[in-house]
Amino acid sequence: MAETAVRYVFGTSFEREGERLRLGESLWDKGTKATLADLDVGPGWRCLEVGAGRGSIAAWLAGRGAEVTAVDLDVSRLVGLRGVDVRELDIGADVLPGDFDLVHGRLVMQHVGDRPAAVAALCRSLRPGGHLVLEDTDTTSLFSHANGPFHPEVKRAAYDVMADAGYHPRCGLLDVDLVEAAGLVDVRAVGRAEVVRGGSDGGRWFALWLAHLRPAMLARGTVSEVDIDRAVADLMDTRHRWLSQVMVTVVGRKDTG
């Protein structure tokens, strides 16, 4: 495989990464499935799931009777996925398979280096009339709390680490421009956010986000162990509620002309 063009900030040996991915699925899968169901995905569809993670959406698409190919930088968590063609590749560097009715990627483009080139490659993988669905976050709302901003210094330190690896904190909105610039038609976008309770699956997802990034956050020196510990404790405290990021879903269609 070509040298990776995706400097994935979570591509580490963090031992609880599988759990973090599972909790993320519990937070975001419902909205993703609703979007894809609205496209009437089913038998006869060929689908490409990009950045497949643990494979929850790939498996769901296969369960609807679609023919599914799932790709990721690390396919170790996709081993044994039934009814899905699993391939290890980097969308920023490798040639993608083609002729798909649907290409879907969630929380992928925000980590890619050359985003216009990556979106263009995904569009080339579509057959005429096929749909591209990109889902990425806008982080502005994260940790909005009834009593004001919730641990803003820890949020800032975490996203600084991610930005060092090429992450874009407002890529959800950027996706709209990227999809239009790639020449797709009937482009539409919606945003959704979740109210997260401390200690819930969503709360644990955010706590593991900080756990994964903790060493790099401390190395930058802008927050302390105590700062991170306090934030994690509040994320696990059922007395707290906060607003998630906004997940922006962008849908475009490849023209048949």
N, C-alpha and C positions, 0 to 999 in steps of 0.2 A: 504494500500500500504506500502511496505517496506520503511524504512528510506532512504531518497534520497542519491544516490551515486554521483549525479551531483550537484556540488556547483555552480549553474548557476549565474553568476555575474549580469545578467539582471533580475533575478527573484525577483524584488522589487515592491514597490507600485508606481513607477514612472508613473505619470498620462498620459504621452504622449507616453507610450510604444507601444500602438496600432499603432499610427502614425509612430513611428520609424520603426516598423516591415513592415508597408506598403511601406515606402520609400525604405527599403532594398529590398523588392520584385521588385520594379521598377528598381533597379540597377542590380539585379542578375538573375531575372527570365528568361530573354531571353536566356542566355547561358545555363541555366539548361534545359529549354524546348528543345533546340536544341540537347543537349546530349541525353535526354530521347527519343526524336523523332527518333534519329538515331538507337536506339534499336528496333524501330518499335512497341512500346507499344500500345496496343489497345484491342479490344474485346477478352475475354478469358484470359487476364493477371490478376494475383492477385498481387497487389502492396502494400507494406508497406512504408508509408511516416513517417519518424522518425524526431521528433522535428518539427512538422508541422506548428507551429507559427500561422499565420492567415489562413493558408490553401490554398494558391494560387496554389501550385503545386499539392496538393491532389485533388483540384477541377479540375484542368487541366487534370490530369490523368483520373479522372472519366468522364470528358467530351469526352475523347477519347474512352470510352467504357470499361475501365478497372474496375475491382472490387478493391476498395481501402479501406485500413485501415490506419487511421491517428492517431499517438500517440504523446503525449507531456506531460511534467510535469504539464502544465497549459492548459486545453482545453477550457477555458472560451471564447477564441476568435474563437473557432471552432464550437460553438453552431449554429445550423441551416445550417451547411454545407450539401448540398444535395448530395445524392448518395454516402456518405462516412461513414464508420463505425469509430466512434471517440472513443478513449480510453485514459484515463489518466494513464500513467505509466512512470517509470524511467528505461531507457535502461540499466543503470548500476546496477540495483538492482532487477528488476522484471522480471518474465518469459515472454518472447515475444511470440506472436502467430507465426505460422510457415507455411511452404509450399508455399512460395511466389516466383513468377517469377521475381520480382524486389523489392529490398530494397534500398531506397534512403534516404540520410540524408545530409542536407546542414548546415554548421556552427554549427555542433553538436559535433563531436568528439573532437574539440579543447577545449571544456568545460568539457569533461568527465575525471574522475579521473583515473580509470584503463582502459586505452584505448585498450590494447590487449584483455582483457576479454570482453569488449563491442563489439569489432569487431568480436570476435569469436561467441558471442551470435547472432549478426546480420547474420553471415554466417550460423549458425544453422537454422535460419528462412527461408533460401533459399531452394527451391527444387533443385534437381540436374539439372544443366543447367541454373539455375536462375542467375541474375546479381545483384551485389552489386555496388552501385554508391555512393561514398563519396565525398563531396565538402567542403574543408576548406581552409583557407587563409594562405598565407605567407605574413607577414606584412612589410618585408624589404623595399619594394618600396613605401609604403604609404607616401603621402605628398611630393613625389619627385616633384620639382617645377622648372620652367625654370630658376629662379634666385637662385637656391640652395635649401637646405632643408627648409621645410615649417613648422614653429613652432615645432622644434624637441623636445623642453623641454616639451611641452604639450602632444605630442604623447607619449613620454617616460613615463610621469606621468600616462596617461590613461592606458597604457599597464602594468605598474607596479601594478595598482589596479586590473586589470584583472588577472595578474599572481598570485596575492595573493589568488584568488579564484580558482586556478588550471588551468587557461587558458594557452595554448601553442601557442606562437606567430608564429611558423613555422609549424603548424600541417598539412598544405596542403601537404608538402613534406613527413612528417612523415607517412601520410596515405598510401603512396605507400608501405613502408616497412610493415606497419600493415596488409595490404590486402594480400601481398605476404606471410607473415609469417602465416596468417590464412589458407593458402593452396589453395587460389583461383588461377585460371589459366587465361591465356590470359589477364594478367593485363596490362593496359595502362593508361597513365596520360597525361593531357594537362593543361596548365595554361592560364588564361585570365585576363586582367586588363582593367580598364576603365579610360579614361581621363575625369575627373569630373570638371565641371564649377561651380564656386561659385554661390549660390542661386538657383541652379537646384535642382531637387528631390534628386539627389545624394549628392549634397552639404548640403542639409537640413538633410539627413540621418547622415552625419558625425557631423553636428552641434548638433543633438539630441543625438548622441553617447556621446558627451562631456557633454551635459546637464544631461544625466542620471548618468554619472560617476562623475560629479562635486563634490558632497558632499564628496565622498570617496577620490577624488584627493586632495581636500583642507585639509582633515583630515590627509593625509600623510605629508603635509607641504612642498612639493617640488615645487609646483607652487602656484601662488596667484590668487585671483579673477580677477585682471587686466590681468594676462597672459591668463587665459581662455577666458575672454571677448574679448581680441584682436584676439585670434584664431577663436572664433565663428564669429566675425565680418568679418574676411577674408573669412571664409567658406561661408558666405552669400553674398560676394561681387562678382559681375559678372565679374570683371576685372581679377579674379584669376582662374587659371586652375592648377590641380595637378593630379598625378597618384594615382590610388587606390591601395589597396593591390592586390596581385595576387591570384585569386581564382583557386586553383588546384583541378581538377576533376579527380578522380581515378575510373576506372571501372574494375571490375574483375568478372569472371564467376565461378560458382561452378561446379566442374568436374562431369561428368555423370558416371564416372567409379566406 
